[in-house]
Amino acid sequence: MRRFLIAGNWKMHKGVGETSAFIEGLLATDPSPAVDVVVSPPFTSLPTAAMLLTGSKIGLAAQNVHWEASGAFTGEISGEMLTELGAEWVIVGHSERRTFFGETDRTARDRARAAQQAGLKVIYCIGETLEERESDRTFQVLESQTDGLGGLSHAGLVVAYEPVWAIGTGRTASPDQAQEAHAFVRGCLERAFSAVRAEGIRILYGGSLKPGNAHELLSKPDVDGGLIGGASLDVESFSAIIRAAAVCAAGE
């Protein structure tokens, strides 16, 4: 049975002081052991987060990684550097990286491969734009974005479906829309790996998931957690989503 994973992507928010306050507050809530929890602060806050999370069950993720182990790549960071800082996870291919920084399916796969080689677990992001959804190309886009994932290890791979039109907009895919997309993605993973392996890969929903809609979304059979943006910046809202996942894990 797949364990729920709730991952907070802080994007370009929270310096060292805010990171310390957030993590201390999150640890004080004593998150449910039935749910895997990951936080992803900016690069500058990774060392502080790693120190504060030592001995806890909360995982630490970076927000990007380069596809080479070293070299003349100004402003980039390698998988080995991230593991040295204490990161266990990395987010790859987020829609903002694709939209603003030229990320492609190919570069995302290269980053994911390098991350796995460095021992990092990968949250691999996919999702369609509003234009693509309205022109009935959602499945075509998702199939294209998952093509080639078979070259990665299924172990330590998590896929995050994030409809671009629902990120930071307040719009959310309905639970049925999310389930339909997740089920399709799982079919793509079956072709990339095998039915058995695909059944074990968690698929997260990322698109304005918040306390008010968490239970309804997470109760769907192929929704295995969430990649949380704005709602992960507040301890109370993030904790409420974790609690909703724990309720769903208990079958309630």
C-alpha positions in Angstrom: 0.0 0.0 0.0 1.4 3.4 -1.0 2.0 5.8 1.9 0.8 9.3 1.6 3.5 11.9 1.0 2.9 15.6 1.8 5.7 17.8 0.4 6.0 21.5 0.9 7.6 23.5 -1.8 8.5 26.9 -0.4 9.8 28.3 -3.7 11.6 31.6 -3.1 10.3 32.1 0.4 11.7 31.9 3.9 15.3 32.9 4.8 17.2 31.2 7.6 15.3 32.8 10.5 11.9 32.0 9.0 13.0 28.5 8.2 14.0 27.9 11.8 10.7 29.2 13.1 8.7 27.1 10.7 10.5 23.9 11.3 10.4 24.3 15.1 6.6 25.0 14.8 6.1 22.0 12.5 8.0 19.6 14.8 5.9 20.9 17.7 2.8 19.6 16.0 4.2 16.1 16.0 3.1 15.1 12.5 1.4 11.8 12.1 3.8 8.8 11.5 1.3 7.4 9.0 2.2 10.2 6.5 5.6 10.9 5.0 6.4 14.7 5.2 9.0 16.6 3.2 9.9 20.3 3.2 11.7 22.1 0.5 13.3 25.5 1.5 15.5 27.6 -0.7 19.1 26.6 -1.2 20.3 29.1 1.4 18.2 27.6 4.1 19.0 23.9 3.5 21.8 23.7 6.1 19.7 25.2 8.8 16.7 23.0 7.9 19.0 19.9 7.8 20.3 20.6 11.3 16.9 21.2 12.8 15.4 18.1 11.2 18.2 15.8 12.4 16.6 12.9 14.2 13.1 13.7 13.0 11.1 11.8 10.4 10.6 14.8 8.2 12.5 14.7 4.9 14.4 17.6 3.3 14.2 18.4 -0.4 16.0 20.9 -2.7 14.1 22.7 -5.4 16.5 22.0 -8.3 19.6 20.1 -9.3 22.0 20.2 -12.2 22.6 17.2 -14.5 26.4 17.3 -14.1 28.4 16.5 -11.0 30.6 19.5 -11.4 31.7 22.0 -14.1 31.4 25.6 -15.4 27.7 26.0 -14.6 27.4 29.3 -12.8 24.5 29.4 -10.4 23.8 25.7 -10.5 24.2 23.0 -7.8 25.0 19.3 -8.1 23.4 16.3 -6.5 26.5 15.5 -4.5 26.5 19.1 -3.1 22.9 18.6 -2.1 23.5 15.3 -0.3 26.4 16.9 1.5 24.1 19.6 2.8 21.7 16.9 4.1 19.1 16.9 1.4 17.4 13.5 0.7 15.0 14.7 -2.0 14.9 17.1 -4.9 12.0 18.6 -7.0 12.7 18.3 -10.7 10.8 19.8 -13.7 8.5 22.1 -11.8 6.2 24.1 -14.1 7.9 27.4 -12.9 11.3 26.0 -14.0 9.7 25.0 -17.3 8.0 28.4 -17.8 10.6 30.8 -16.6 13.9 29.0 -16.9 13.8 27.0 -20.0 13.4 23.5 -18.5 12.4 20.8 -21.0 11.3 17.2 -20.7 14.8 16.2 -21.7 16.7 18.5 -19.2 14.2 17.4 -16.4 15.0 13.8 -17.1 18.7 14.5 -17.1 18.4 16.3 -13.8 16.4 13.4 -12.3 18.9 10.8 -13.5 21.8 12.8 -12.0 19.9 13.2 -8.7 19.2 9.5 -8.4 22.9 8.7 -9.2 23.8 11.0 -6.3 21.4 9.1 -4.0 18.6 11.6 -4.0 14.9 10.7 -4.2 13.1 12.6 -7.0 9.8 14.4 -7.1 9.3 14.7 -10.9 6.7 17.3 -11.9 4.4 17.1 -14.9 1.2 18.9 -15.9 -0.7 20.7 -18.7 -1.4 24.4 -19.2 -4.9 25.9 -19.4 -4.6 26.1 -23.2 -3.6 22.5 -23.5 -6.5 21.4 -21.3 -9.0 23.4 -23.1 -7.8 22.0 -26.4 -8.2 18.4 -25.1 -4.5 17.7 -25.1 -4.1 16.9 -21.4 -3.4 13.2 -22.0 -1.1 13.9 -24.9 1.0 16.3 -22.8 1.2 13.9 -19.8 2.2 11.0 -22.0 4.9 13.1 -23.6 6.2 14.4 -20.2 6.4 10.9 -18.8 8.1 9.4 -21.9 11.6 8.3 -21.0 11.0 8.0 -17.3 11.7 4.3 -17.8 15.4 5.3 -17.9 15.2 6.2 -14.3 15.0 3.9 -11.2 11.4 3.4 -10.1 12.8 3.2 -6.5 12.8 6.7 -5.0 10.8 8.2 -7.8 7.6 10.2 -7.1 5.6 11.9 -9.8 3.8 15.1 -9.1 0.8 16.0 -11.4 0.5 19.8 -11.2 -2.0 21.3 -13.7 -0.3 24.5 -14.5 -3.6 26.4 -14.6 -4.2 25.5 -11.0 -0.8 26.6 -9.5 -1.0 29.8 -7.5 -4.3 30.8 -9.2 -6.7 29.6 -6.6 -8.2 27.3 -9.2 -8.1 23.6 -8.4 -8.7 20.5 -10.4 -11.9 18.8 -9.2 -11.3 15.5 -7.4 -12.6 13.6 -10.4 -10.3 15.6 -12.8 -7.3 14.9 -10.5 -8.2 11.2 -10.3 -8.6 10.9 -14.1 -5.2 12.5 -14.7 -3.5 10.4 -12.0 -5.0 7.2 -13.3 -3.7 8.1 -16.8 -0.3 8.8 -15.5 -0.2 5.5 -13.6 -0.9 3.8 -17.0 2.0 5.7 -18.5 4.2 4.5 -15.6 3.1 0.9 -16.3 4.4 1.2 -19.8 7.6 2.8 -18.6 8.3 0.2 -15.9 5.7 -2.5 -15.2 2.3 -2.8 -13.7 3.8 -4.0 -10.4 6.3 -1.2 -10.2 3.9 1.5 -11.3 1.5 0.4 -8.6 4.2 1.3 -6.1 5.1 4.8 -7.4 3.4 7.6 -5.6 1.6 10.3 -7.7 1.1 13.6 -5.9 -1.4 16.3 -6.7 0.0 19.8 -6.9 -2.3 22.6 -7.8 -3.8 24.8 -5.0 -4.3 21.9 -2.6 -5.2 23.4 0.8 -6.9 22.3 4.0 -10.3 22.9 2.7 -10.0 20.5 -0.2 -7.3 18.2 1.0 -9.5 15.3 2.2 -11.7 15.2 -0.9 -8.6 15.2 -3.2 -6.6 12.7 -1.1 -9.5 10.3 -0.8 -9.2 9.5 -4.5 -7.5 6.1 -5.1 -4.6 7.3 -7.3 -3.9 10.5 -5.4 -1.1 9.6 -3.1 -0.4 13.0 -1.5 0.4 16.5 -2.5 3.1 18.9 -3.6 2.0 21.9 -1.7 2.9 25.5 -2.6 1.3 28.4 -0.9 -0.4 26.4 1.8 3.0 24.9 2.9 4.2 28.4 4.0 2.1 28.4 7.1 2.6 25.8 9.8 -1.1 25.5 10.6 -2.3 25.0 7.1 0.5 22.6 6.2 -0.2 20.6 9.4 -3.9 20.5 8.5 -3.1 18.9 5.2 -0.9 16.4 6.9 -3.8 15.6 9.3 -6.2 15.2 6.4 -3.8 12.7 4.8 -3.6 10.8 8.0 -7.4 10.6 8.1 -7.4 9.2 4.6 -4.6 6.8 5.4 -6.9 5.4 8.2 -9.6 4.9 5.6 -11.9 7.6 7.1 
